[in-house]
Amino acid sequence: MSAIPFSSRELKRAWRELAEVSTPGTNRKNAHRLLLFYAVECGLKAVWLKRQNRTLFTQEDIDRTGHDLRGIVKDLRLGSEYVLPQTLQLTAATHSGLTVPRNGNITILHQAWRYGGQCITPGDTICENQLVAILAWINKEMTV
């Protein structure tokens, strides 16, 4: 994966800004959920840097974590109440009259929400609620 490093200051700013605009409300759409996903990703990576007493999330860190929020949650030892689903099932797609199943791990969640997919197992709302809980944990962790 080719990506650029970011500082803890940048990750914290992104976490705050994304969290602000992704705040749960009525009439939630995938765009809100996508921003929530990225708020949690930035926040978890900022906490990870804080615990490592580091200020730069490097290419090596990016290659290791990618968008695997479940793995980062596990590394940070958040506890079982914050565990994200291991697998996701999206509504099937159709192509040339064929039904194409769409399944994967938590790393596909941002793609599902970015491209307008719908999670059916677990549902979008369940995934969203779990991310909201993790975001609350990040808020506490970053204010300590």
N, C-alpha and C positions, 0 to 999 in steps of 0.2 A: 504494500500500500504506500503510495507516495503522498506525503502530507508535510506540512511545515510545522515546526515547533512553535509553541505558545507559552508565554510566561504565566505564572500564577496570577499576576495582576490582571492580565487579559482574560484568563479563564474566569476569575471572580466577577469581572465586569460583565462578561457574556452571561454568566449564570444569573446575575441579578437582573439584567435587562430582559433576558428570555423568560425568567420566572415571572416578572412583572406583567408581561403581555400574554402569558399563557395561563394566568390565574383562572381556576375553574369558575364557571358561571353557567348560565342557562344557554341552551342552543349551541352546545359544543360541536365543533367540526374537526375534521382531521388536521386542518391548519393549526388550530389551537393545540391539539395533541402533539403535533410535530414539534412545535416550539417548546412544549413541556418536555418531550424526549430530550431535546438538545439542552434545555436548562439543567436537567438532571445529569446529562453526560458531562457538561462543563463543571457543574458543581461537584460531582464525584471526583473528577480529575483534579480539581482545585484542592479538595480534601486530601486526596492521595498525595499530592505534592506537599501539602502542609505536614502530613504525617511523616513524609520522607525527609522533611526539612530541606526541601529543594524549591527552586523558583522557576524551573524550566521543564516543561513537558516535551521531551525530545522525540526525535524520529524513532528511536528504539522503543520508547514508551508507547508511541502511537501504533507501531507495528505490533506490539504485544497486546494492546487493549482493543484497538479498533473501536467499534460501536457496541462492544460486548458489555453492556451495563450489568448483566448478571455476573460476569466474571469480576468486574470491578467491585460490585457489592460484596461478593465472596472474599476478595482480597482485603477489603476494608473491614470485614467481619461485622457487618451491620446487625446480623441476627436473623432468625427465621421469619420474623414478621415483615421483613423487607425483601424477601426472596422474590425475584421475578420469575415468570413462567419459563420453563426450559424450552418448550416448543410452542409454536404458534401455527394455527391453521387459518388460512384466509378463505374467503369465498372462492370457489373454483372459477377459472376463466374458461371461455370457450374460444376455440380456434378451428376454423374449417369444419364446424359441426362436432368437434371433439371437445370433451370436457377435460380441462387441464387442472389437476390439483395444485394448490400452492401452499406448501408447508415449509417450515424452517425453524430456526432457533430465534432467540430474542434479537439477534442482530438484524433481522429483516423488518423489525417493527417500524423503524424510521422510514424504510422504503414503502411499507404498506400505507402509512399515513401520508407520506409525501406524494405518492402516485394515486391516491384515492381509493385504496383497497379497504377492505373491511375484515377485521379479525372476528372469527366466529368461535374459536376455542383457544384460549379464553377470549371473551368478547372485548371489544374496544374499551368499554367502560371499566371492566376489571383491570385491564392493563393501565388505563389512565389513573384509576384510583391508587394503584400500587406506586406509580410514579409520583403522584401527589404526596403519598406518605414518605417516600424517599426524599422528596424535595423538602418536606418539613424537617426531616432528620438533618439534611444538609444545612438548612437555616440555623438549626441549633448548634451544629458542629462548627459552623463558620463564625458564630458569634462568641464562641468560647475563647 
